[in-house]
Amino acid sequence: MNKDRSRGSRVNQQSDHPSAGYIYLVKNPASNETTVCAWDSVLYPGTSVVAPTRYGLDLGVVVTNADRLNQEYLGGDTNVRGCCDHAEPWDEMESDEELAGSDEIVYDDRPDEHQCLSCKGCVPSIEPQIVDLNDYDVQWIDRLATPSDLARYQELCSQEDEAMRICREKIAERNLDMKLVTTHFLLGEPKIIFFFTADVRVDFRELVKDLVSIFKIRIELRQVGVRDESRVLGGLAVCGRDYCCHQMTDTLNPVSIKMAKEQNLSLNSMKISGPCGRLLCCLSYEFDFYNEEKQNYPARGSRLKVGGDLMKVTEVNILSKQVTLSGSEGRVANLPQAALFFNDHANRWEVKREYVAEFLSN
């Protein structure tokens, strides 16, 4: 009965909002998590709001309008694969030397970056566009943050260290096998969240009672994994930059050792693992690119006939677009990707004749 009443209240609350509005990407400064939210008026990047998060109502900052999030960005040079088809290729533009050699004064009004109205996402939308929210499953921003909200947020942040100390003392008193990671006070509702890691299941019911008696507000203990611990705390990665999971994204995508193999990376666990002990998040960034480009190359270990010699593919370097072949008597050939083609009739990779003649002449 209570569940039906709460479900009905949520439906009534959503029905109070208009059917059309603006969609924004809101970032929580405490956890760097992003949420897609709606509002009934125009907001600009940097606006502080109180918005729903996965943990409850908390302070958020508008990052950008999200009405183009599902559209693909295809800007760039048309000589590059996957770029905007409406851009003017660089080799068709008049060079500075050609312009300097003419008697006519020409004013170059071309923008520094290609922009057009035909491309999906080619021109970033400065003014948010109102959209029909019936097509989106988004939550609404609760309210705009007031100066008192911002002051209250700073006050709550200053209390988190003390809350951490108290919680650690209670954990030690209860002799619980858990490691406290961090603490966060929600701005939009009276609740404290304690994040912890543990190797085994922990019965923390008595700990919650102790904390409620001290803080007099709702207490939530949330167990996280080692990757989530790094995402929450942040730090410097092996590349010298901030953790990707903390600075760039709030989504922990699955990473496998296959991604390192496909990119010809060293399988040394010390080189491909992050400070959390798990595989680097960045291994997944170029994985799709390598999978797509591999279709334009023969597989490693396959054999190609070069002249009268049957040579084996020993290395495929997608970044340099080079294929290394090894043959009998220690012969080695480095061929560009342009020298190879797939013979559909024979169902095999072959080397173009002009490159075969050049290789045999050396």
C-alpha positions as MATLAB code, in Angstrom:
seq = 'MNKDRSRGSRVNQQSDHPSAGYIYLVKNPASNETTVCAWDSVLYPGTSVVAPTRYGLDLGVVVTNADRLNQEYLGGDTNVRGCCDHAEPWDEMESDEELAGSDEIVYDDRPDEHQCLSCKGCVPSIEPQIVDLNDYDVQWIDRLATPSDLARYQELCSQEDEAMRICREKIAERNLDMKLVTTHFLLGEPKIIFFFTADVRVDFRELVKDLVSIFKIRIELRQVGVRDESRVLGGLAVCGRDYCCHQMTDTLNPVSIKMAKEQNLSLNSMKISGPCGRLLCCLSYEFDFYNEEKQNYPARGSRLKVGGDLMKVTEVNILSKQVTLSGSEGRVANLPQAALFFNDHANRWEVKREYVAEFLSN';
ca = [
       0.000    0.000    0.000;
       2.801    2.417    0.846;
       4.604    1.518   -2.382;
       1.516    2.356   -4.443;
       1.124    5.662   -2.624;
       4.781    6.611   -3.218;
       4.574    5.554   -6.851;
       1.494    7.677   -7.333;
       3.155   10.682   -5.720;
       6.083   10.388   -8.131;
       3.714   10.261  -11.098;
       1.875   13.340   -9.852;
       5.177   15.125   -9.281;
       6.326   14.436  -12.840;
       2.940   15.442  -14.250;
       3.413   18.882  -12.703;
       6.298   19.539  -15.107;
       5.671   20.762  -18.663;
       5.903   18.303  -21.550;
       8.595   20.393  -23.267;
      11.766   21.874  -21.872;
      15.532   22.088  -22.106;
      17.906   19.194  -21.481;
      21.234   19.772  -19.741;
      24.250   17.777  -18.684;
      24.778   18.405  -14.960;
      28.010   17.470  -13.166;
      28.264   16.792   -9.456;
      31.431   18.496   -8.113;
      31.830   15.981   -5.288;
      31.932   12.795   -7.370;
      32.372   14.191  -10.917;
      29.335   12.175  -11.949;
      27.183   13.542  -14.744;
      23.409   13.404  -14.971;
      21.069   14.369  -17.796;
      18.383   16.661  -16.360;
      15.616   18.894  -17.678;
      14.611   22.470  -16.820;
      11.897   24.789  -18.075;
      14.166   27.733  -18.983;
      17.548   28.475  -20.538;
      20.602   27.752  -18.379;
      24.216   28.370  -19.316;
      27.372   26.416  -18.468;
      28.560   27.098  -14.942;
      25.087   27.587  -13.464;
      24.796   25.964  -10.035;
      21.678   23.880   -9.466;
      20.301   21.330   -7.028;
      19.730   18.219   -9.119;
      19.089   14.498   -8.597;
      22.066   12.134   -8.528;
      22.296    8.394   -8.019;
      22.610    9.062   -4.281;
      19.974   11.790   -3.884;
      19.532   15.535   -4.339;
      22.871   17.309   -4.381;
      24.678   20.321   -5.805;
      25.346   20.217   -9.530;
      26.905   22.454  -12.155;
      25.500   22.753  -15.671;
      28.174   21.590  -18.125;
      26.364   22.035  -21.428;
      22.998   21.673  -23.077;
      22.359   18.053  -23.953;
      19.915   18.326  -26.849;
      22.687   17.132  -29.227;
      24.137   14.360  -27.086;
      22.769   11.573  -29.298;
      24.094   13.144  -32.505;
      27.462   12.211  -33.934;
      30.195   14.830  -34.242;
      31.805   14.686  -37.692;
      33.789   17.910  -37.871;
      37.286   18.148  -39.296;
      39.341   17.869  -42.466;
      37.541   16.107  -45.326;
      40.751   14.291  -46.205;
      40.360   12.334  -42.985;
      38.044    9.378  -42.815;
      34.917    9.987  -40.763;
      34.980   13.759  -41.138;
      32.302   16.192  -42.200;
      31.346   15.783  -45.869;
      30.521   19.468  -46.249;
      33.950   20.829  -45.364;
      36.239   22.103  -48.088;
      39.306   19.830  -48.529;
      42.600   21.461  -47.712;
      44.138   20.590  -51.073;
      41.341   22.463  -52.869;
      41.887   25.670  -50.895;
      44.072   28.361  -52.342;
      47.429   28.446  -50.629;
      48.922   31.566  -49.097;
      51.541   31.638  -51.891;
      48.840   31.662  -54.568;
      47.031   34.471  -52.803;
      50.253   36.448  -52.401;
      51.088   36.113  -56.108;
      47.863   37.709  -57.297;
      47.354   41.447  -57.707;
      43.902   41.284  -56.203;
      43.591   41.870  -52.472;
      41.797   38.913  -50.948;
      40.445   38.909  -47.433;
      40.354   35.413  -45.984;
      37.157   35.169  -43.994;
      37.355   31.424  -43.519;
      36.841   30.360  -39.896;
      39.664   28.700  -38.026;
      37.535   25.582  -37.697;
      35.058   24.239  -40.219;
      31.457   24.979  -39.371;
      28.244   24.313  -41.243;
      24.589   23.843  -40.470;
      24.272   20.586  -42.414;
      26.384   18.420  -40.118;
      25.112   16.588  -37.081;
      26.757   18.351  -34.199;
      29.242   20.190  -36.423;
      28.283   23.534  -34.915;
      27.913   23.404  -31.125;
      24.572   24.747  -30.041;
      25.190   27.946  -28.084;
      21.523   28.529  -27.367;
      19.789   25.424  -25.958;
      16.942   24.087  -28.051;
      13.594   23.269  -26.482;
      12.670   19.621  -27.007;
       9.682   17.376  -26.454;
      10.421   15.637  -23.161;
       7.927   12.875  -23.878;
      10.673   11.298  -26.001;
      13.220   11.354  -23.166;
      13.409    9.607  -19.823;
      15.098   12.388  -17.862;
      14.827   13.750  -14.350;
      14.107   17.361  -13.555;
      16.408   19.805  -11.833;
      14.962   20.454   -8.388;
      15.835   24.160   -8.225;
      18.504   26.728   -8.981;
      21.128   26.961   -6.265;
      20.916   30.131   -4.178;
      23.845   31.854   -2.417;
      22.667   30.258    0.825;
      22.787   26.834   -0.872;
      26.375   27.426   -1.970;
      27.363   28.584    1.510;
      25.636   25.563    3.021;
      27.487   23.277    0.598;
      30.850   24.683    1.661;
      29.886   24.242    5.306;
      28.938   20.602    4.736;
      32.193   19.923    2.885;
      34.149   21.270    5.851;
      32.367   18.787    8.139;
      33.246   15.702    6.083;
      36.717   15.201    7.592;
      35.282   15.198   11.104;
      32.581   12.737   10.032;
      35.296   10.488    8.580;
      37.195   10.549   11.882;
      34.114    9.667   13.909;
      33.141    6.849   11.570;
      36.656    5.361   11.676;
      36.544    5.372   15.482;
      33.205    3.539   15.482;
      34.510    1.008   12.940;
      37.482    0.304   15.202;
      35.222   -0.034   18.261;
      33.015   -2.537   16.443;
      36.101   -4.317   15.053;
      34.639   -4.359   11.552;
      36.728   -5.578    8.623;
      36.099   -2.585    6.351;
      38.083    0.354    5.013;
      36.428    3.768    4.967;
      37.139    5.569    1.691;
      35.350    8.911    1.867;
      32.286   10.709    3.195;
      29.827   13.070    1.564;
      26.958   15.206    2.877;
      24.091   15.693    0.425;
      22.942   19.270   -0.048;
      19.369   18.622   -1.137;
      18.403   16.230    1.648;
      19.605   15.403    5.176;
      21.784   12.383    4.484;
      25.430   11.365    4.920;
      26.968    8.756    2.640;
      29.965    6.749    3.830;
      31.835    4.909    1.072;
      33.869    1.884    2.113;
      35.630   -1.161    0.692;
      35.645   -4.649    2.162;
      36.826   -8.071    1.044;
      33.942   -9.856    2.748;
      30.331   -9.123    3.538;
      30.096   -6.785    6.538;
      27.185   -6.551    8.969;
      27.198   -2.823    9.732;
      23.705   -2.478   11.223;
      25.040   -1.625   14.679;
      27.479    0.848   13.116;
      24.585    2.636   11.411;
      22.780    2.935   14.749;
      25.892    4.459   16.314;
      26.233    7.012   13.516;
      22.533    7.936   13.551;
      22.702    8.617   17.287;
      25.613   11.007   16.689;
      24.622   12.871   13.503;
      20.817   12.718   13.958;
      20.232   12.415   10.199;
      19.880    9.600    7.695;
      23.006    7.450    7.272;
      23.879    5.426    4.179;
      26.866    3.078    3.993;
      27.758    2.162    0.432;
      30.283   -0.536   -0.420;
      32.404    0.146   -3.517;
      35.067   -1.798   -5.395;
      38.709   -0.897   -5.892;
      37.968    0.814   -9.218;
      35.209    2.860   -7.591;
      37.603    3.794   -4.798;
      40.013    5.285   -7.320;
      37.139    7.012   -9.111;
      35.924    8.634   -5.903;
      39.306    9.664   -4.481;
      41.157   10.561   -7.708;
      44.911   10.855   -8.091;
      47.694   10.786  -10.681;
      47.862    7.911  -13.149;
      51.003    6.395  -14.689;
      50.732    8.891  -17.563;
      51.052   11.807  -15.118;
      47.469   12.983  -15.605;
      44.421   12.678  -13.368;
      42.616    9.360  -13.284;
      40.304    9.061  -16.284;
      37.588    7.558  -14.093;
      37.745   10.573  -11.762;
      38.371   13.476  -14.134;
      36.802   12.533  -17.465;
      33.937   10.097  -16.969;
      31.723    8.646  -14.270;
      31.159    5.367  -16.130;
      33.436    2.396  -15.502;
      33.405    0.553  -18.814;
      34.555   -3.086  -18.853;
      38.198   -3.522  -19.901;
      39.690   -6.855  -20.978;
      43.172   -8.135  -21.753;
      41.989   -8.650  -25.340;
      41.975   -4.880  -25.803;
      45.698   -4.744  -25.032;
      46.417   -7.637  -27.397;
      44.520   -6.030  -30.271;
      46.587   -2.832  -29.879;
      49.925   -4.703  -29.840;
      50.661   -3.509  -26.317;
      52.910   -5.203  -23.818;
      51.022   -7.721  -21.716;
      53.141   -6.895  -18.677;
      50.577   -6.330  -15.934;
      52.703   -3.551  -14.413;
      52.492   -1.539  -17.652;
      48.819   -1.962  -18.476;
      47.375   -1.751  -14.942;
      46.387    1.384  -13.075;
      46.986    2.307   -9.426;
      43.760    0.474   -8.561;
      45.352   -2.786   -9.706;
      42.880   -3.199  -12.570;
      43.467   -2.789  -16.297;
      43.818    0.806  -17.491;
      40.555    2.454  -18.511;
      42.289    4.025  -21.516;
      42.774    0.591  -23.108;
      39.167    0.809  -24.276;
      39.459    4.248  -25.881;
      41.053    3.130  -29.183;
      39.853   -0.471  -29.169;
      37.010    0.167  -31.618;
      39.382    2.052  -33.939;
      41.826   -0.868  -34.017;
      39.022   -3.361  -34.642;
      37.771   -1.293  -37.549;
      41.203   -0.721  -39.076;
      42.211   -4.376  -38.780;
      39.768   -5.162  -41.568;
      42.094   -3.285  -43.949;
      45.104   -5.466  -43.097;
      45.975   -9.164  -43.386;
      45.928  -11.060  -40.114;
      49.180  -11.602  -38.288;
      50.527  -15.061  -39.079;
      48.887  -15.222  -42.505;
      51.021  -15.764  -45.612;
      51.308  -13.646  -48.745;
      52.947  -14.570  -52.013;
      55.522  -11.975  -53.072;
      56.965  -12.937  -56.427;
      57.912  -16.576  -56.041;
      58.437  -16.339  -52.287;
      55.778  -17.147  -49.707;
      56.198  -14.625  -46.884;
      54.601  -14.530  -43.441;
      52.977  -11.482  -41.830;
      54.933  -10.959  -38.617;
      53.751   -7.480  -37.595;
      50.902   -5.118  -38.404;
      51.386   -1.505  -37.287;
      48.090    0.278  -37.732;
      49.359    3.684  -36.612;
      52.224    3.787  -39.130;
      50.188    1.783  -41.680;
      53.060   -0.639  -42.202;
      53.039   -4.424  -42.591;
      56.187   -6.444  -41.912;
      56.717   -9.673  -43.869;
      59.405  -12.298  -43.317;
      60.471  -14.869  -45.875;
      63.064  -17.520  -46.470;
      66.764  -16.870  -45.939;
      65.959  -14.092  -43.477;
      64.379  -11.785  -46.043;
      62.258   -9.036  -44.477;
      59.924   -6.638  -46.250;
      58.199   -3.555  -44.828;
      55.250   -2.676  -47.022;
      52.741    0.162  -46.663;
      49.099   -0.670  -46.310;
      48.492    0.811  -49.768;
      50.589   -2.018  -51.258;
      48.089   -4.659  -50.165;
      44.619   -5.495  -51.405;
      42.124   -8.255  -50.778;
      41.326  -10.393  -53.804;
      37.648  -11.233  -53.435;
      37.744  -13.783  -56.253;
      40.662  -15.719  -54.733;
      39.558  -14.878  -51.162;
      43.060  -13.887  -50.054;
      45.341  -10.917  -49.481;
      47.811  -10.059  -52.233;
      50.545   -7.525  -52.952;
      50.110   -5.095  -55.832;
      52.318   -5.773  -58.836;
      54.180   -2.470  -58.748;
      55.248   -3.098  -55.161;
      56.291   -6.654  -55.993;
      58.535   -5.367  -58.780;
      60.032   -2.750  -56.471;
      60.671   -5.341  -53.759;
      62.332   -7.805  -56.143;
      64.549   -5.090  -57.581;
      66.068   -4.312  -54.166;
];
